[in-house]
Amino acid sequence: MKKIEKRAVMCLLLALILLAGLALFCVRFALDGGRWAGFAANRHLYNSQGQLAVGRVLDRDGDVLSWPGEDGSRHYYDNATVRKATLHAVGDRSGNIGTGALTAFADKLSGYNLLTGAYSPLGEGNDLYLTLDARYNYIAYEALGGKKGTVGVYDYTNGQILCMVSAPTFDPADPPNIQEGDDRYDGVYLNRFLSGTFIPGSIFKTVTLAAAIEHIPDLFQRRFTCTGSTDVGGEPIACPRAHGDMDIYGALANSCNGVFGQLAAELGADTLNEYVDKAGLTGSYKVSGIPTAKGSFDTGSTENQLGWAGVGQYNDLVDPCSMMVWMGAIANGGKAAVPQLILKTETPLGIPGSFYRKHQTKTLVEEDTARTLADMMANNVSQTYGSGRFPNMDLCAKSGTGEVGGGKAPNTWFAGFLRNADAPYAFVVLVEEGSNGSDTAGAVASKVLDAIVNGY
C-alpha cells in the first residue's frame, strides 16, 4: 500500500512539473515566439544566403527603403546616399547591424502572429513603416560631411524618431570588403545613436545645473569670476579662456568649466549621482524593443575629479539617445515619450498588422526646474550660438566638447529642443573629432532642423 502511495505522489509531482513546464513554454512562446520564428536559420523566411526574403521596409512617407526580389534577395532604395543614411535603421543583407529593421524587426516583417505563426496568405510578409523620414536622414548624413558621429531628432510628445543617422556607414546594395584596421569603417556595424557611449563634455552641465537649481538657494544671486583657471580641491579646472565676471546664466552661456566644477564639488558626489540616475543617463530605454546603451558616471576619489565629472569630463559616458530623451524631458515639463522606430505594420491586404502606443518616461526633472533650464538654454542660443542660424525656431540648446585624449581632436556635441507648438522636437548631434560644439555639431543641427521646420 505504501509503495502505491509513493508512486502516486511521484506521478503527481511529475504531472505538476509537466504542467509547470507547459505553462512556462506558453509564456515564453507568447513573449518570444516572434523572435524564434525570425531566427535566421528559418528557410521559410530567409534565402540560402541568409537574407530575409519577406517584408518591405518603408519610411513614414511610404518610400520603400528595402524589399525582397522575386528570387528572395534584398533590394534597396535607388539613391546611394539614402541607402547609406538609412543603413543603421534598415540593416544590411548579412544581418551584421543588429539595430536594423531586417534583423531587429524580422518577426514583424515576416507577418508573424500567435495564431498563424509566420504564415502569410500571399507569402510576402508585412510592410513595416519606420517613423523616420528618409529625406531628413539624407540631409543629416550629408551635413556630417564624412565625419564619424550621429544625429537624432524625435518628437518628445509621441516618441516618433524622425531622424537617426550613424556614421561611418556603407552602401548596403554594394557592401565593401572591410579589412581589419581600416579606420574608415571603425565601428561601422555599431549604431552610435542607440548603442554607443561617449564623453559628453559640456552638454552634461545641464544635469549639474538641475541639481544646483534645487540645492543651492542663492544660485541666481551669486556672481562668479573666471580667470581661465579655477582651483577645485587644490587642483586647477581650466577653461579655454577667461570668462570674467558673470552670473549663472552667463556661466552656462560661456560654458565655464570653473563655475560648474565648483558647483559639482559643492553639491557632492551623492547628490550628483542621484541627479544623473534620475535624468536617465545611466539607464537604458527600449526603442521599439531595441535596448539603448547604458551610460556611466564616476565621481572619482578627489574633489577635483568630482569637479571634472560635473563638467562632463573625467570618466563620464552617455548614450546619445538617452541624452536626446533628457532634452525632451526638459522641454516637456519633466517627462518625455520613450523613443520608437516603428510607425505601423500592414499585411499585404492593407490590414493593420500591429498597434503601437506611446510610452512615457518617469519624471526625469522637476517641472519648475525644467522650465528654468529651458529658459537658460534659450539664453544660450540668443547670447552665444546665434538665433539667426535657426530661423523660425524657439530653440533651447547646449553645446559640448568632450576631450577624448590620445592625441585625438575632441568629440563635439549640440543638444537641445524646440518649444514650437507645431514642432515639438528634441535633438542630439555628435561629431567625433570635431573642433567646437556650437560650430561643428551646431552647423549639422542647423541644417537638419531647418529642413524639418522650414521644409526641404
N, C-alpha and C positions, 0 to 999 in steps of 0.2 A: 504493500500500500504506500509506504513511504517512498519507494522508488518511483511509483507512478506520480506521486505529488511532486517530486523533484523534477521529473521530466516535464510535467505540466508547467511548472514555474519556469523552466528553461525555455520551453516553447513560447510562453507568454513574453519572456524577456526578448527572445529573438523576434517575435512579432512586433514588439514595441520598437526595437532597433530598426526593423524594416520600415515601419510607419514613419519613424523619425527621419530615416534616410530619404524616404519618398517625399516627405514634407520639405526637407532641405533641398532636394533636387527640384521640386516645383518652384520654390522661392528663387533658387539660382537660375532656373530656366526662364522665369519671368523677368529677372533682372539682367541676365547675361545672354539670353538666347540670341539676340541680335548680333552680339559680338561673336558668338560661336558660329552662327551662320555666315558671318562676314569673314571668317578665317580664310587666309589666302590659299589654303590647300583645297578649298571647296571648288571643284571643277564645274559646278553648275553656275558659278558666278565669275570665275576667273578663267582666262585663257591659258594656253600651255606656257606662255611667257610670264605668268603670274600677274597679268594686268586685269583689273576689274573690267569685266566685259558687259556690264549692265549699268543703266542710270546715267542721267545727264546732270552736270553741274552748271548752274546759271547764276548770274549776278542779280541784284534786286530789280533791275530794269528788264530782265529777261534775255540779256545777252548770253548766249551759250558759250561757256568757257571750256568745257570738256564733254565729249560724248563718245560712245563706242561705235566703231565702224561695223560694217557687215561681217567682217572677219573677227570681230570682238576686240580688236586693238583700240587703244585710246587715241582720240584726236583732240586737238586744242584750237583755241581761237586763232584767227588768221593773222593777227598782228603780233609780231615777235616781242615787242616791248610790253604789251598787255600780258602776254604769256609769262614773261619774266616778273612783272609786277605782281601777278597773282599766284606765283608758284607756291608760296607757303600757305596759301588759302586753299588752292585747288589740289596740289600734290603732284608728284611725279609718277611715271609709269611703274617704276620699280618699288614704290612704297617706302623710299628712304626718308621722306618727310612725314613724320608722324602726325603733325597738325593739319596736313592736307585733307580735304574732304574725301578724296579717293581712299584714304586709309582710315581716318578718324570717323567718317560717317558712312562707311561701306554698308552697314546694315540698313541705313535709311535709303541709300541709293539702290539697294537690292530689292526694296519693296517688302522687306521682312515685317511680319506681324505675328502675334501669338497664335492666331487661328490657322493661317495658311503657311506659316514659315516664310521662306524666301521665294515661294511660288508666285509667279506673275502670269496672269492670263495671256498677255501678249509677249511675255518673255523679255521685256525691255527694261524692267526695273522702274524706279521712280525718277522724277525730276526733283532735284534739290536746289532750292533757291537760297543763295547766301545773302546776308544783309549788306554785303559790300557793293559798292559801285565801282565797276572796273575802271571807269574813267578817272575817278579820284585816285585809285591805286597807280594808274599810269602817270598822273601828274606828280604824285609823291615820289615815285621811282625816278622820274626824270629830275626832280628837284634835288634828290640826294647826289646827283652828279657823279655816280660811280663810287661814292664813299660807302663804307660799311655803316650800318645803323638800322634804325627802324622808325616808322611813322604809324601812329594810331589815332583815329578820331572816332568817337562814338556819341550817341545820343544818351545823355545821362538820365533821361526820364523814362526811356523804354529799353535801354541796353543794346540797341542795334549798333553794331560796328560798321561804320561807313567806309573806313579806310584802314587797311592793315598791310603794311609792306615791311619786308625784312630783306636786308642786303648784307653780303653778296647773294646773288641768285644766278640762275641759268635758264636757258630756254628748254622747257620740258619736251618740246617737239624735236629738239636736236641736242640732247644732253652731251656735255663734253666728257672726255676721258680725264677725270680728275686724278692727278698724281699726288701722292703724299708729299706734303711740304709746299704745295703750290699756294702761296699766300693769297692769290686772287680768290680762292674758294675756301678760305679759312672759315670754318663754321657754317658752310653753305646749307647744310641739312638742318641746322638749328633755326627755329623761328624765334628771332631775337625779341619779338614783341611779347610772346606768350611764355617762352621757355628760357630766356636769358636773364641774368642778373648783372648789374653794372654799378660802379661807383657813381652816386648821384650828384655829388657836388652841391651847388647852392640851391637846387630845387628842393633839397631836403630841409632847408631853413624854414620852409612853411610849417613843418611839423614842430620844430623847436619854437617857432613863433606862436603856434597854437597853445603850447604848454606855457609859454611866458605870459600870454594874454590872460590865462586863467589862474596863474600862480604868483604873478608879480603885480601887486595892486597899483604901484606908481609907474608902471611901464611907460605910459603915454605922457607922463610928466618929466621923464628923465631926459637928460642931454648926454650925448656921447661924443668923445673926441678921438679920432683915429689919426695916428701919425704914420701909419703904414705898418706898424708892428705893435702888438698888444701882449702884455705879459699875462699869461694864464697858467697858474700853477708853477710859477718860477721859470717858465719857458715861453718863447715867443709864438704867437699865432700871427702869421703875416698876411697882409693884403697886397694886391698888385700895385696899389698906390695909396697915398694918404688921402682920406676922405674928409678930414677936418671935423668941424662941429656939426652935429645933426641930431634929430630926434629918431624915434624908432621907425617912422615912415621913411626917413632918409636912409637909415641903416639898411632897410630891406631894398629900397630902390638902388642903393650903391652896392648892395650885396656885401656888406662889410664883415669879413671873417672875424675880426677882432671883437666886434659887438656880439655876434652870435656865439663865439667861443666863450665869452664872459657869461652870457645868459645860460648857456648849457651848464657851465660849472656851477652857477648859482642855483639852477633848478635841481641838479643832482642826477645821478645815474638812475635811481629808481623811478623818478618822475619821467625822465626821457624814455626809458624802456616802456613805461605804461602808455605813453602817447604814441610811440612808434607802433606798438602792437594794436592799439585802438584804431590807428589810421589804416590798418590792414596791410601794412608794408612787409610784415614778417609772416603773413598767412598766405593762403592760396585760394583762388577763385576757380570755379568750374565754368569754363566758357563753352557752352553747349556740350558739356561733358569733358572738355579738354582741360586738365589742371594747369594752372599757371605756376611758374617757379616761385618758390618762397624766398623772400629777401632775408637779410640778416642785419643785426645792429649790435655792435660791440662797443661798450663804453670804456674799455681799457682798464688799466690799473692805476693811472695817474689822472690828476685834474686836467692836465694839458691834453692827454689823449681823449678825455671826455669832451673837452672843448672842441677838438677837431672832429669828433664824432657828431657833435651838434651842428657843425658846419656842413656836414655831408661828406666828410673825408674819413680818415683813419681806415677802419675795416667795413664801413657801410656798404651794403649792396641792396639794390632794389630791382624789381622786375618792372619793365615799362608799362605793362598792362595794369598792374596794381597801382602804379603812380598815376595813371590816367583816371582810374576809379577814384582815387583820393581827390584829384582835382574835381571830378564830377560831384563828389560829396560836398566839397566846399561850395560849389555852385548851387547845389540843390538843397541847401539848408541842413546838411549833416549826414544825409543818406543819399545813395545813388542806386540806379539799376545795375544789376550784375550784367556784364557784357555778354552778348550772344552773337553767334555767327550764322545760325540757321534762321532764315526768314519763314520758310514753309517747305513742305514737300507735297508733291502731287503725283497721283498714279497716271499711267498713260491715258486713262479715260478722263483726266481732269478732276478726279475726286481727291479732296484733301487726304494726304497720307498720314499726317501727324499734326498735332496742335502744339503751339509753343506759347508759354505765358511768361510774363515778366517776373523776375525775382529781384528782390531788393536787398541791399547790404544792411547790416546792423548800423547803428549810429557810429560814424567814424569821427565826427567832430560835433561839438555842441552848436546849436543853431545860431546863437548870438556870436560865438567865436567865428563861425563860418562867414557870417555877414561882415564882420570886421576884417577877416583875412581877404575876402573878395574885394573890399574897398581898397585895401592896401596894395593888392596885386593890380588893381586898375590904375592906381597911382604909379606903379612901376612902368606901365605902358605909356602913360602920358608924360612922365618925367624922364624916363631913361630909354625905352625901346622905340618910342615914336608912334603915335596913334595913326599917323598918315600911312604907315606901312600896312595897316589893317582897316581898309575902308569899309564903312557901314557895319562896323562891329563894335559892340561894347565888350572889349576884351580885357580879361584879367589873366596875368601871366607871371611866370618866374623863370629866369634863365639859370643855367648852371654850367660849371666847368669842373669835370671830375678828373683830377690828376691820377693817372694810372701808373706812372713811374716806368722804369725800364728804358728810358730814353725815348719813349713814345710821346707824341702830342696828346693832349688831354681829350677825353670824351666831352662833347658839348651837348647841352640839353636845352629844350624850351618846352615848358609845360604850362597848361592853363585851361581856360574855358571861356565860352561866350555867354553873356547874360541876355542875348537877344531872345525874345519870347518865341520867335519863329525859327530859331536856330540854337537849340539847347545842347550845344556840343562841348565836350571836353576833349583834350588832345594831349599827346606827348610826342616829342621828336627827339631822337638820339642820333647824333652823328659822331661816329668814332674817329678819333684823331682829327678833330676839327681845330678851330682857333679860338672862337669866343661864342658862348652860348647864344647871346642875343643876335649876333651877326650870322654865324653859320647855321645853327639849328633854327633860329628865328626866321631866317630867309626861307627855309623849307616850309615852316609852318605858315608863313605869309602866303605862299603860292597855293598850298593845299586849301587853306581856309578861304582864300579869295574865290577859288573855284566852287567851293561848297556854298558859300554865302551869296556870291555875286554872279554865279553862273560860269560856264566854260568860256 
